[in-house]
Amino acid sequence: LIHFTKRRKKSLTDNSSKFHRKMSSTSLKHRNFVAEPMGDKTVNELAGIGEVMGKRLAAKGFDKAFTVLGQFLILKKHRDLFVEWLKDLAGANNKQATDCYHCLSDWCDEFL
C-alpha cells in the first residue's frame, strides 16, 4: 500500500497526529507489526508477506522478520533495491514488496 501525504514541519506536539495520519492508510497487519518490538516474529507477520511468500522466504533462510530486516538494513533502507531484492528472491509482486518495505521502514522509524 503506497500512501502519499504532505510533509509538515515537525513540532514537539505533532508526533501523535503524524503517527496517526501515517498509520491510517496502512493495513491492520502493518499497524500490528509496527506497534511493538519485532522480537521473534515470523516472516509471515510482515505486511505484504503471506503464507506462500513466507514459505518461499523461509526456504531461502529468511524465516524470521529480523532476517528480512537485516537485509533491509544491508541495502541501506533503499526502497528500489529492497523491492527488487524481494521480487527476485521470493517472487513477490510490486505491491507485496512495497508493502513489506513500508512496514520495515515504519518499524525502523519507531524502534531504531
C-alpha positions in Angstrom: 0.0 0.0 0.0 1.6 3.2 -1.1 0.4 6.4 0.5 1.2 10.0 -0.2 1.0 12.6 2.5 2.0 16.3 2.5 5.0 16.8 4.7 4.6 19.2 7.6 7.2 20.8 9.7 7.9 18.7 12.8 6.9 20.1 16.1 7.1 18.5 19.6 3.3 18.5 19.9 2.7 17.0 16.4 4.2 13.5 16.9 0.9 11.7 17.7 -1.1 13.2 14.9 1.8 12.4 12.4 1.8 8.8 13.6 -2.0 8.5 13.3 -2.1 10.1 9.8 0.7 7.9 8.5 -0.7 4.7 10.0 -4.3 5.3 9.0 -3.6 4.4 5.3 -1.9 1.1 6.1 -3.2 -2.4 6.6 -4.1 -3.9 10.0 -1.2 -6.3 9.6 1.2 -3.3 9.0 -0.2 -1.4 12.0 0.1 -4.5 14.3 3.7 -5.2 13.2 4.8 -1.6 13.7 3.0 -1.3 17.1 5.5 -3.4 19.0 9.1 -4.6 19.1 9.9 -7.3 16.5 11.2 -9.9 18.9 11.0 -13.4 17.3 8.1 -12.7 14.9 7.9 -14.9 11.8 8.4 -13.5 8.4 4.6 -14.0 7.7 3.9 -11.3 10.2 5.4 -8.6 7.9 2.9 -6.7 5.8 2.9 -7.9 2.2 4.1 -11.4 3.2 1.5 -14.1 3.1 1.7 -17.8 3.7 3.1 -18.7 0.2 5.6 -15.9 0.2 6.6 -16.7 3.8 7.4 -20.3 2.8 9.5 -19.1 -0.2 11.4 -16.8 2.1 11.9 -19.5 4.8 13.2 -21.9 2.2 15.9 -19.3 1.4 16.8 -18.8 5.0 14.6 -15.8 5.8 12.2 -17.4 8.3 12.1 -14.6 10.9 11.2 -11.0 10.4 14.5 -9.9 11.8 16.4 -11.7 9.0 14.4 -9.7 6.4 15.1 -6.6 8.5 18.8 -7.4 8.3 18.7 -7.5 4.5 16.7 -4.3 4.5 19.4 -2.6 6.6 22.2 -4.1 4.5 20.5 -2.5 1.5 20.7 0.8 3.5 16.9 1.1 3.6 16.9 1.8 -0.2 13.4 1.3 -1.4 14.1 0.3 -5.0 16.9 -2.1 -4.0 14.8 -3.8 -1.3 11.8 -4.1 -3.6 13.8 -5.7 -6.4 15.6 -8.0 -3.9 12.3 -9.3 -2.6 10.8 -9.7 -6.1 13.9 -11.6 -7.2 14.4 -13.8 -4.2 10.8 -14.8 -3.4 8.8 -13.9 -6.5 6.9 -11.1 -4.8 4.9 -8.7 -6.9 5.4 -5.0 -6.7 2.6 -4.4 -4.2 3.8 -7.2 -1.8 7.4 -6.0 -1.9 6.4 -2.3 -1.4 4.1 -3.2 1.5 6.9 -5.1 3.1 9.3 -2.2 2.5 6.9 0.3 4.1 6.3 -2.0 7.1 10.0 -2.3 7.8 10.7 1.4 7.2 8.0 2.4 9.6 9.1 -0.1 12.1 12.7 1.3 11.9 11.3 4.8 12.4 9.6 3.7 15.6 12.3 1.5 17.1 15.7 2.4 15.7 
